[in-house]
C-alpha cells in the first residue's frame, strides 16, 4: 500500500479501559477500491 498523506479514521472501543497492544495489522482492498484494516491485538 502506498503511503497515504491523509490520516486513517480509526475508532477504538476498549471495554476494560486499557488499549490493547497490536500484534499484527492486515490491510486489504476490495473490488470496489475500499480499504479495510484488521488488527490482531493482545
C-alpha positions as CSV (number, residue, x, y, z in Angstrom):
1,X,0.0,0.0,0.0
2,X,1.3,3.4,-0.9
3,X,1.9,5.8,2.0
4,X,-1.2,8.0,2.5
5,X,-1.0,11.7,3.1
6,X,-4.4,11.5,4.9
7,X,-4.7,10.0,8.4
8,X,-6.8,7.0,9.0
9,X,-10.1,7.5,10.8
10,X,-9.9,4.8,13.5
11,X,-12.5,4.3,16.2
12,X,-11.2,2.3,19.2
13,X,-13.5,0.6,21.7
14,X,-12.0,-0.6,24.9
15,X,-14.3,-2.4,27.3
16,X,-11.7,-2.8,30.0
17,X,-10.4,0.8,29.7
18,X,-6.9,-0.1,28.6
19,X,-5.8,0.0,24.9
20,X,-4.5,-3.4,23.6
21,X,-1.1,-3.8,22.1
22,X,-1.3,-4.5,18.3
23,X,0.5,-7.7,17.3
24,X,-0.2,-7.6,13.6
25,X,-2.1,-5.4,11.1
26,X,-3.5,-6.6,7.8
27,X,-4.6,-4.1,5.1
28,X,-6.9,-5.4,2.3
29,X,-8.7,-3.8,-0.7
30,X,-12.0,-5.0,-2.1
31,X,-13.2,-4.9,-5.7
32,X,-14.8,-1.5,-5.2
33,X,-11.5,0.0,-4.2
34,X,-12.2,0.3,-0.5
35,X,-9.5,-0.4,2.1
36,X,-10.1,-2.4,5.3
37,X,-7.7,-2.8,8.2
38,X,-7.8,-5.8,10.5
39,X,-5.8,-5.7,13.7
40,X,-4.8,-8.6,16.0
41,X,-4.3,-7.3,19.5
42,X,-3.0,-8.8,22.7
